[in-house]
Amino acid sequence: MRAMEFTLPREGGLSDDADDPGGVTNHGISLRWLRSLGQLEGDVDGDGDVDADDIRGLTPEQATALYHRHFWLRPGLQSLPQGIAICQFDAGVNCGLTRAVRILQEALCGMGQSVAVDGIFGGKTFSAVMSLCRLPYGEPRLATAMCLGRIRFYVDLAASPKRAKYLRGWVSRATDLASLVG
């Protein structure tokens, strides 16, 4: 899956950065997010709880399965044009699903589509994406606009001194993605 090939290497391995609000992270899966899945799905090591040991033991294959289920299938990205789906997937993983949809909706509005910027990927947002992508160069233009929207979001995040250190990597990721799909 092309989206996973782009995203997973950029999420990195085991990290326990005190400035990361998600806590200990492995392959981009944070302890905070894993706990939000509950014990049934979050207890990766099968010891009866969801803790840092689950993150430390998380394999790339387990991370891939979680990403596929929660960030590809659940939002229905398989129904989108490939370039837009890849952008949406990577934004969901890196920025959160709701923020990723808001970035998409802002890009759509900037390209003349009338959608609410509410973070909900409903029928109007889907129709606007499909309508725009039927136009000549619509898909690469929308994908590029989505990546630029992410950069604006990252610049705002980097206003916090604890997050400023991540800005270069975030911007690099968005520009690499724009090159891939734009």
Residue pairs with C-beta under 8 A, 6 or more apart in sequence:
1 68
1 72
2 82
2 86
3 72
3 77
3 85
3 86
3 89
3 90
4 64
4 67
4 68
4 89
6 86
6 90
6 176
6 177
6 180
7 28
7 67
7 89
7 90
7 93
7 94
8 27
8 28
8 60
8 63
8 64
8 67
10 28
10 90
10 94
10 173
10 176
11 27
11 28
11 29
11 63
11 93
11 94
12 25
12 27
12 28
13 26
13 27
14 24
14 25
14 26
14 55
14 56
15 24
15 25
15 26
16 23
16 24
16 25
17 25
19 162
19 163
19 165
20 30
21 32
22 30
22 31
22 32
22 33
23 30
23 31
23 32
23 52
23 55
24 30
24 31
24 52
24 55
24 56
25 31
25 55
26 55
26 56
26 58
26 63
27 58
27 60
27 63
28 63
28 67
28 93
28 94
29 55
29 58
29 63
29 66
30 55
31 50
31 51
31 52
31 54
31 55
34 42
34 44
34 50
34 54
34 55
35 42
35 50
36 42
37 50
37 66
37 70
38 50
39 48
39 49
39 50
41 66
42 50
42 54
43 49
43 50
43 54
44 50
44 54
44 55
44 57
44 58
44 62
45 53
45 54
45 57
47 53
67 89
67 93
71 77
71 89
71 92
71 93
71 97
72 78
72 85
72 89
75 88
75 92
75 97
75 101
75 121
76 121
76 126
77 85
77 88
77 89
78 85
79 126
80 88
80 126
80 129
81 129
81 130
81 133
81 139
82 181
83 139
83 140
83 142
83 143
83 181
83 182
84 104
84 129
84 133
84 139
84 142
84 143
84 146
84 181
86 143
86 177
86 180
86 181
87 104
87 143
87 146
87 147
87 177
87 181
88 100
88 101
88 104
88 146
90 173
90 177
91 99
91 100
91 103
91 104
91 146
91 150
92 100
94 150
94 170
94 173
95 103
95 150
95 153
98 119
99 119
99 153
101 119
101 120
101 121
101 125
102 117
102 118
102 119
103 146
103 149
103 150
103 153
104 121
104 125
104 129
104 146
104 149
105 115
105 116
105 117
105 118
105 119
105 125
106 117
106 149
107 142
107 145
107 146
107 148
107 149
108 115
108 125
108 128
108 129
108 132
108 142
109 115
109 117
110 145
110 149
111 132
111 141
111 142
111 145
113 128
113 131
113 132
114 128
115 124
115 125
115 128
116 124
129 142
132 138
132 139
132 141
132 142
133 139
133 142
140 181
140 182
143 177
143 178
143 181
143 182
144 178
144 182
147 174
147 175
147 177
147 178
147 182
148 174
148 178
150 170
150 174
151 170
151 171
151 174
151 175
154 166
154 167
154 170
154 171
154 174
155 167
157 163
157 166
157 167
157 170
158 164
158 166
158 167
158 170
